[in-house]
Amino acid sequence: MSVATDALLFGAGLIAGALNAIAGGGTLVTFPALLAAGLPPLVANATSSLAQWPGYLASGYAMRRELAASRAVLPGLAVASLAGGVVGGVLASVVSAALFMRLVPWLILMATLLFWAAPRLARPGGGQWPRTPLLACQLMVAVYGGFFGGGMGVMMLALYALALPGGLLVAGALKNGLSVLIASGGVAAFIAAGLIDWRAGAVTVAGTVAGGVAGVALARRLPVIWLRRFVVALGLVLTLVFFLR
């Protein structure tokens, strides 16, 4: 790989790490960058999942104080997240590259619209869903996250806005912590299938770690409406780009 390609992947990782710490959507940056670097679609997807993992870990650790507010629901959500990540990773390892690329714009569009609609669907004053539907929804999101991951954080933020009390910062901390488990399950499946490009992944990982730590500081300072608008705009642009491809 050239120096220019390394710079592209590091920069994409930096932006993705910050996005994941703030509101999710980092895969929507690293996946196109890895494709641009010449990786096949399935390898780009697997390597992108690997690249997200340290960033999730860094930002999740940095927000451990906010994560403590969700300790009552954390064990069940953790199990659903890890199991769903493994299932999603296995599914992504066996589909064809052509089918995968046809699914990508629809998956991104679904995630973007769900994130946009979440504040409009949430009940005034919050409230908490019963355990079974909450865990079932988390499992479905985790399967999607293990399969592709683009917009996974957006989906989780939307779910927690609907299903759990608390603000966006607490939901973001829960998203970051559970994303570590989802990514772990998916990456384990990708490693077993031999789909990781370790050279490209290492460069991107360096960026996601730095971006994840920096993103936490931004998440605590930026107005929530700015974060929502940015994620929705990014999702719509990437949906259009992948439909045109």
C-alpha positions in Angstrom: 0.0 0.0 0.0 1.2 3.5 -0.8 1.7 6.4 1.6 -1.4 8.1 0.1 -3.5 5.0 0.8 -2.2 4.8 4.4 -3.2 8.4 4.9 -6.6 7.8 3.4 -7.3 4.9 5.8 -5.9 6.6 8.8 -8.0 9.7 8.1 -11.1 7.6 7.6 -10.4 5.8 10.9 -9.9 9.1 12.7 -13.3 10.4 11.5 -15.0 7.0 12.1 -13.7 6.8 15.6 -15.0 10.2 16.5 -18.4 9.5 14.8 -18.8 6.2 16.7 -18.1 8.0 20.0 -20.6 10.7 19.3 -23.5 9.1 17.5 -22.4 6.1 15.5 -22.0 5.7 11.7 -18.2 5.2 11.6 -18.5 2.2 9.3 -20.1 4.5 6.8 -16.7 6.1 6.5 -14.2 3.2 6.8 -16.1 0.8 4.5 -16.0 3.2 1.5 -12.4 4.1 2.3 -11.3 0.4 2.3 -13.2 -0.1 -1.0 -11.3 2.9 -2.4 -8.1 1.3 -1.2 -8.8 -1.6 -3.5 -10.1 -4.2 -1.1 -12.9 -6.6 -2.3 -16.3 -5.8 -0.8 -16.5 -8.7 1.7 -12.9 -8.1 2.8 -13.5 -4.4 3.1 -16.5 -5.1 5.3 -14.6 -7.6 7.5 -11.6 -5.2 7.8 -13.9 -2.3 8.6 -15.4 -4.3 11.4 -12.0 -5.0 12.8 -11.0 -1.3 12.6 -14.1 -0.3 14.6 -13.4 -2.5 17.5 -10.5 -0.6 19.2 -12.4 2.7 18.7 -15.5 1.2 20.4 -13.3 0.0 23.2 -11.6 3.3 23.7 -14.7 5.4 23.6 -16.6 2.9 25.7 -13.9 3.1 28.4 -13.9 6.9 28.2 -17.6 6.9 28.9 -17.7 4.3 31.6 -19.1 6.9 34.0 -22.2 7.4 31.9 -22.4 3.7 31.2 -22.9 3.0 34.9 -26.4 4.6 34.6 -27.5 1.6 32.6 -26.2 -1.2 34.8 -29.7 -2.6 35.4 -30.2 -3.6 31.7 -26.6 -4.1 30.8 -26.1 -7.9 31.4 -29.0 -9.0 29.2 -28.1 -6.5 26.4 -24.5 -7.7 26.6 -25.5 -11.4 25.9 -27.8 -10.4 23.1 -25.1 -8.2 21.6 -22.3 -10.8 21.6 -24.6 -13.6 20.3 -26.0 -11.4 17.5 -22.6 -10.2 16.5 -21.4 -13.8 15.9 -24.5 -14.7 13.9 -24.2 -11.6 11.8 -20.5 -12.2 11.1 -21.2 -15.7 10.0 -24.0 -14.6 7.7 -21.7 -11.9 6.1 -19.0 -14.5 5.6 -21.2 -16.8 3.4 -23.1 -14.3 1.2 -21.9 -13.4 -2.3 -20.1 -10.1 -2.8 -22.6 -9.1 -5.4 -25.6 -9.7 -3.1 -23.8 -7.9 -0.3 -23.2 -4.7 -2.4 -26.9 -4.7 -3.5 -27.9 -4.7 0.2 -25.6 -2.0 1.3 -27.6 1.2 0.2 -30.8 -0.2 1.6 -29.2 -1.0 4.9 -27.7 2.5 5.2 -31.0 4.1 4.2 -32.9 2.1 6.8 -30.5 3.1 9.6 -30.6 6.7 8.6 -34.4 6.9 8.5 -34.7 5.1 11.9 -32.3 7.5 13.5 -34.1 10.5 12.1 -37.5 9.2 13.2 -36.5 8.2 16.8 -37.2 11.5 18.5 -40.6 11.7 16.8 -41.5 8.2 17.9 -40.3 8.3 21.5 -42.9 8.8 24.1 -42.9 12.1 26.0 -41.1 11.7 29.3 -39.3 8.5 28.3 -40.1 5.2 29.9 -38.7 1.7 29.7 -39.8 -1.3 27.6 -40.3 -4.7 29.1 -37.2 -6.9 29.1 -38.2 -9.4 26.3 -38.9 -6.9 23.5 -35.9 -4.8 24.4 -33.5 -7.8 24.2 -35.2 -9.1 21.0 -34.6 -5.7 19.4 -31.0 -5.6 20.6 -30.4 -9.1 19.2 -31.7 -8.0 15.8 -29.6 -4.9 15.8 -26.5 -7.0 16.8 -27.1 -9.4 13.9 -27.2 -6.4 11.6 -24.1 -5.0 13.3 -22.1 -8.2 12.9 -23.3 -8.5 9.3 -22.3 -5.0 8.1 -22.3 -2.4 11.0 -22.9 0.7 8.9 -25.5 2.6 11.0 -25.4 0.1 13.8 -24.8 2.8 16.4 -27.6 4.9 14.8 -29.9 2.0 15.2 -29.0 1.5 18.9 -29.4 5.2 19.7 -32.8 5.0 18.1 -33.8 1.9 20.0 -32.6 3.4 23.3 -34.5 6.6 22.6 -37.7 4.6 22.3 -37.1 1.9 24.9 -35.1 3.4 27.8 -35.2 6.5 29.9 -32.2 8.9 29.9 -30.6 11.3 27.5 -28.5 10.9 24.4 -25.2 10.9 26.3 -26.3 7.9 28.5 -27.6 6.2 25.4 -24.3 6.9 23.6 -22.3 5.3 26.5 -24.5 2.2 26.3 -24.1 2.1 22.5 -20.3 2.3 22.8 -20.1 -0.4 25.4 -22.3 -2.9 23.6 -20.7 -2.1 20.3 -17.5 -3.6 21.6 -19.3 -6.9 22.1 -21.1 -6.9 18.8 -17.9 -6.1 16.9 -16.1 -8.8 18.9 -18.6 -11.4 17.7 -18.5 -10.3 14.1 -14.7 -10.0 13.9 -14.3 -13.5 15.4 -16.4 -14.9 12.6 -14.5 -12.9 10.0 -11.1 -14.1 11.3 -12.3 -17.7 11.2 -13.4 -17.1 7.6 -10.0 -15.5 6.6 -11.6 -12.3 5.4 -9.4 -9.7 7.3 -6.8 -7.6 5.5 -4.4 -7.1 8.5 -2.2 -4.5 6.8 -5.1 -2.2 5.9 -6.8 -2.9 9.2 -3.8 -1.9 11.3 -3.6 1.5 9.7 -7.3 2.1 10.0 -7.3 0.9 13.7 -4.7 3.6 14.6 -7.1 6.2 13.3 -10.2 4.8 15.1 -8.5 4.7 18.5 -7.4 8.3 18.2 -10.8 9.4 16.9 -12.7 7.5 19.5 -11.0 9.3 22.4 -11.3 12.7 20.8 -15.0 12.0 19.9 -15.9 11.6 23.6 -14.8 15.1 24.4 -16.8 16.4 21.4 -19.9 14.4 22.5 -19.9 16.1 25.9 -19.7 19.6 24.4 -21.6 19.7 21.1 -25.4 20.4 21.0 -27.4 17.2 20.5 -29.3 18.7 17.5 -26.0 19.2 15.6 -25.1 15.5 16.2 -28.4 14.3 14.8 -28.3 16.5 11.8 -24.7 15.5 10.9 -25.5 11.8 11.2 -28.7 12.0 9.1 -26.9 14.1 6.4 -24.0 11.6 6.3 -26.4 8.7 6.0 -28.4 10.3 3.1 -25.2 11.2 1.2 -23.8 7.7 1.5 -27.1 6.1 0.6 -27.1 8.1 -2.6 -23.5 7.2 -3.4 -24.0 3.5 -3.0 -27.2 3.5 -5.0 -25.4 5.3 -7.8 -22.6 2.6 -7.6 
